[in-house]
Structures are given as C-alpha cells and as structure tokens.
Amino acid sequence: MTIVYPRESLSAFSGHLAPGYQSSRKRAPAKPLIIVPHTLSELTGPVYGHETVQAGDADLTKQHKSEPLGERIIIYGHVLDEDAKPVPNTLVELWQANASGRYTHIVDQHEAPLDPNFTGAGRTVTDDKGRYQFLTIKPGAYPWGNHENAWRPAHIHFSLFGHSFLSRLVTQMYFPNDPLIPFDPIYDSVPKESRERLISSFDMDATVPNWALAYRFDIVLRGRLQTPTES
C-alpha cells in the first residue's frame, strides 16, 4: 500500500472552539452553519474503495520486505448504529505514526527515525456482524508544536466509509492509561461526557500469546453513545 496521510491533516474535533488547541481558533465555526441540500448523485454513489480492498491490507506488519520495528498490537472492534446493531460492509481505514512517533509523510520532519518497513496505513471492510480487525505496531508519541513542549499521545486515526462519498466519518483512538492524554488539547476539545469513547480498552483474552497484545475499539455511528468524530 502507498496511502499516506499528513499528521493532523483534518480538523480534529474542531467543531468546538478549544482555546488550548490553537488550530481550533481558525477552524471552529465563527458564524451559524448553512445547510446545503445534498444532490441525488452525492447521496447514492459512487462507492469509494470497497472493491479494491485486498486480503493483506489489514496487516500493517507485512506490507514490506521485513517486519517493522515496535510492539505488535491487534486493534479490533465493531461498527455499530445507535441501537447497537452491527453495520456490515463498512470500509474502515486507519493511519498512524510508527513506533518512534513519525509519519511517512514529507511534512513530518521531526527528529525521529523513519521505518522502511512501515508505511502506517491499512484498510478493511466490516463483516456481516460489523466486525473489523487490524494487526499493526503501537505508535509512539510525538511533538507537534502547539506550544513549547507539546506532545500528542499515542493514537490511531480511523476513517469509515458507507456507500456514498458523504458518508465518511473520521475519528481517533487513544490507548488506556496514557499519561499524555490529560495534556492533549485535541482530546480536551471533545465534550467531556464523550471523551472516554475515544479510548480503547485492553483485552487480554484477545491477545495472541508470545505475539501481540490486543485493544478493542468499538465505533458507534449515531445516537446518544456516538463516537466523537472530526468535523
């Protein structure tokens, strides 16, 4: 795979003005939103990407000649609707930094090594029970310039596509007990009652002995328990 994404390429949770998160000062709406009616072509298609997903795209450890450096982890979960019913055939993409906290992107020039065996992007489609799974490397924290000593916690970006171009949702997943989370203004820009939905849960039962630890991250698309998404 050759998909690469810039570090904070999307306006992360910037529907809310969060003074501590400097980018939200420019990105958060300053005026009332205008509703633009959707056209029939926007709502009905085309389907983007489902048919091009290959069997190995969900294993980020086998996309190059050798294995990447870092801690192997399994990321799995369900895509659910507001009634906790599974949403099958959803295109799930992820992108992330490598174990040193660096992205495979020309914009990312901070002093951490690139890994020639880790591109940091994967994709899969949920099964008939709404399940998805990736094998990857746990990403490292990295400095991001929000202030003199600003570090992003380890996180993974997720993108979900339904069956039209406008059905895309983007979110981020954090890891439990990360000491940097309380200092992350992007996390803090999410309404307080919703923040915990961005943190995965460690699942000992899903680990593979002598191989990889496992984290569960369910994504709820709508409703009272919706996973916060980027605006």
PLY file of the C-alpha trace (Angstrom):
ply
format ascii 1.0
element vertex 231
property float x
property float y
property float z
element edge 230
property int vertex1
property int vertex2
end_header
0.00 0.00 0.00
1.12 3.56 -0.69
-1.59 5.53 1.09
0.00 8.18 3.32
-1.68 10.92 5.31
-0.28 14.13 6.78
-0.02 14.29 10.55
-3.01 16.41 11.64
-4.44 16.57 8.12
-8.03 17.00 9.22
-9.65 19.45 11.57
-9.62 17.20 14.58
-12.82 17.70 16.60
-12.67 21.37 15.64
-16.41 21.83 15.61
-15.71 23.09 19.13
-13.62 26.14 19.94
-10.92 24.90 22.32
-8.54 27.77 23.20
-5.84 25.33 24.30
-5.88 23.73 20.84
-4.54 26.57 18.73
-5.75 25.28 15.37
-9.36 25.29 16.52
-9.24 29.10 16.75
-9.11 29.21 12.96
-11.15 26.09 12.23
-14.08 26.32 14.64
-17.15 27.95 13.07
-17.46 31.67 13.89
-20.87 32.06 12.25
-24.06 29.95 12.11
-23.74 26.94 9.80
-25.51 26.92 6.44
-27.26 23.70 5.42
-26.58 22.82 1.78
-29.07 20.30 0.32
-27.50 17.08 -0.91
-27.90 16.11 -4.54
-29.05 12.67 -5.66
-25.58 11.83 -7.04
-23.95 12.77 -3.72
-26.28 10.54 -1.76
-26.27 7.48 -4.00
-22.72 6.94 -5.14
-20.31 6.04 -6.35
-18.99 3.55 -3.83
-15.42 4.52 -2.96
-12.80 1.92 -2.29
-14.63 -1.21 -1.07
-13.87 -3.23 -4.18
-10.12 -2.52 -4.03
-9.50 -3.87 -0.51
-7.04 -6.76 -0.56
-6.75 -9.57 1.98
-3.42 -8.31 3.37
-4.34 -4.64 3.67
-5.34 -5.04 7.33
-1.90 -6.38 8.34
0.46 -3.40 8.55
3.34 -5.65 9.61
3.58 -7.46 6.25
3.42 -4.69 3.67
7.18 -4.57 3.03
10.22 -6.84 2.76
10.75 -7.19 6.51
8.74 -6.64 9.67
8.58 -3.13 11.15
10.15 -2.25 14.47
7.97 -1.86 17.54
5.34 -3.59 19.62
2.83 -5.65 17.63
-0.78 -4.93 18.55
-4.18 -6.16 17.41
-6.83 -3.47 17.03
-10.34 -4.82 16.66
-13.93 -3.89 17.31
-17.40 -3.43 15.89
-19.01 -0.68 13.85
-22.46 -0.14 15.37
-25.52 2.04 14.81
-27.44 3.94 17.51
-29.31 0.76 18.50
-26.05 -1.22 18.94
-26.79 -3.17 15.77
-23.81 -4.10 13.59
-23.11 -2.15 10.41
-21.73 -4.60 7.82
-19.74 -3.79 4.68
-18.26 -0.58 6.08
-14.88 0.45 4.68
-12.56 1.08 7.65
-9.20 2.77 7.04
-6.54 3.67 9.57
-3.32 5.67 9.52
-0.74 6.29 12.21
2.79 7.18 13.18
5.44 4.49 13.52
6.87 3.22 16.81
9.14 6.27 17.02
6.27 8.68 16.58
6.92 9.66 12.97
4.62 9.57 9.95
5.63 8.54 6.45
4.98 11.99 5.05
7.22 14.78 3.76
5.65 17.28 6.17
6.79 15.25 9.17
10.42 16.24 9.71
10.86 15.89 13.48
13.95 14.09 14.72
12.73 10.51 14.91
13.68 7.69 12.53
11.53 6.51 9.68
10.94 2.76 9.37
11.38 1.50 5.79
9.15 -1.45 6.65
6.22 0.57 7.99
4.00 2.81 5.88
1.41 3.29 8.61
-1.82 2.82 6.63
-4.29 -0.06 6.37
-7.85 -0.81 5.33
-10.50 -3.47 5.70
-14.26 -3.98 5.37
-16.52 -4.99 8.26
-18.04 -8.46 8.07
-21.74 -9.35 8.36
-21.53 -8.78 12.13
-19.92 -5.36 11.79
-16.51 -6.59 12.92
-13.11 -5.30 11.81
-9.53 -6.15 12.82
-6.02 -4.84 12.13
-2.54 -6.06 13.04
-0.17 -3.13 13.41
2.55 -1.55 15.55
1.81 0.59 18.58
2.51 4.20 17.55
4.83 6.46 19.51
4.09 9.91 20.92
5.42 12.90 19.02
5.92 16.67 19.41
3.53 18.79 17.39
4.28 22.42 18.09
1.05 23.51 19.74
3.28 25.09 22.39
6.91 24.79 23.51
6.64 21.27 24.92
3.51 19.85 23.30
3.29 16.09 22.67
0.46 14.10 21.12
-0.40 10.90 22.98
-0.13 7.64 21.07
-3.18 7.46 18.82
-4.52 5.94 15.61
-6.70 7.73 13.07
-9.77 5.95 11.70
-11.83 6.72 8.62
-15.13 4.98 7.86
-16.99 4.97 4.55
-20.52 3.75 3.91
-21.92 3.65 0.40
-21.70 7.27 -0.68
-18.99 9.93 -0.69
-20.78 11.95 2.02
-20.95 9.04 4.45
-17.33 9.40 5.57
-16.57 9.70 9.30
-13.13 10.32 10.79
-12.08 9.80 14.41
-9.07 9.00 16.60
-8.39 6.16 19.02
-6.26 6.58 22.15
-4.71 3.95 24.40
-5.75 3.38 28.02
-3.69 4.92 30.84
-1.57 7.06 28.52
-0.06 9.79 30.76
-0.13 12.31 27.90
-3.91 12.20 27.40
-4.70 14.82 30.09
-2.30 17.23 28.35
-3.76 16.79 24.85
-5.85 19.79 23.77
-7.32 17.84 20.86
-8.73 15.29 23.30
-9.83 18.11 25.61
-11.67 19.82 22.75
-14.17 16.95 22.75
-17.20 17.43 25.07
-16.28 15.98 28.46
-19.11 13.45 28.51
-17.90 11.92 25.23
-14.12 11.77 25.66
-13.90 8.27 27.14
-15.42 6.88 23.93
-12.15 7.71 22.18
-10.07 5.46 24.46
-9.70 1.81 23.53
-9.84 -0.97 26.10
-7.09 -3.50 26.64
-8.36 -7.06 26.03
-6.18 -9.79 27.50
-8.46 -12.51 26.12
-7.89 -11.31 22.56
-4.09 -11.22 22.81
-2.07 -13.79 20.90
0.41 -15.46 23.26
4.04 -14.60 22.53
2.95 -12.47 19.58
0.69 -9.42 20.09
-1.38 -7.55 22.68
-4.95 -6.59 21.80
-7.11 -3.48 22.14
-10.82 -3.16 21.45
-12.30 -0.03 19.91
-15.99 -0.09 19.00
-17.20 2.76 16.79
-20.80 3.93 17.21
-22.02 5.93 14.22
-25.00 7.77 15.64
-27.12 8.38 18.71
-26.55 9.10 22.37
-23.40 6.95 22.57
-21.90 8.10 19.26
-18.12 8.01 18.96
-16.87 11.62 18.60
-15.87 12.38 15.02
-13.84 15.11 13.36
-15.84 17.95 11.90
0 1
1 2
2 3
3 4
4 5
5 6
6 7
7 8
8 9
9 10
10 11
11 12
12 13
13 14
14 15
15 16
16 17
17 18
18 19
19 20
20 21
21 22
22 23
23 24
24 25
25 26
26 27
27 28
28 29
29 30
30 31
31 32
32 33
33 34
34 35
35 36
36 37
37 38
38 39
39 40
40 41
41 42
42 43
43 44
44 45
45 46
46 47
47 48
48 49
49 50
50 51
51 52
52 53
53 54
54 55
55 56
56 57
57 58
58 59
59 60
60 61
61 62
62 63
63 64
64 65
65 66
66 67
67 68
68 69
69 70
70 71
71 72
72 73
73 74
74 75
75 76
76 77
77 78
78 79
79 80
80 81
81 82
82 83
83 84
84 85
85 86
86 87
87 88
88 89
89 90
90 91
91 92
92 93
93 94
94 95
95 96
96 97
97 98
98 99
99 100
100 101
101 102
102 103
103 104
104 105
105 106
106 107
107 108
108 109
109 110
110 111
111 112
112 113
113 114
114 115
115 116
116 117
117 118
118 119
119 120
120 121
121 122
122 123
123 124
124 125
125 126
126 127
127 128
128 129
129 130
130 131
131 132
132 133
133 134
134 135
135 136
136 137
137 138
138 139
139 140
140 141
141 142
142 143
143 144
144 145
145 146
146 147
147 148
148 149
149 150
150 151
151 152
152 153
153 154
154 155
155 156
156 157
157 158
158 159
159 160
160 161
161 162
162 163
163 164
164 165
165 166
166 167
167 168
168 169
169 170
170 171
171 172
172 173
173 174
174 175
175 176
176 177
177 178
178 179
179 180
180 181
181 182
182 183
183 184
184 185
185 186
186 187
187 188
188 189
189 190
190 191
191 192
192 193
193 194
194 195
195 196
196 197
197 198
198 199
199 200
200 201
201 202
202 203
203 204
204 205
205 206
206 207
207 208
208 209
209 210
210 211
211 212
212 213
213 214
214 215
215 216
216 217
217 218
218 219
219 220
220 221
221 222
222 223
223 224
224 225
225 226
226 227
227 228
228 229
229 230
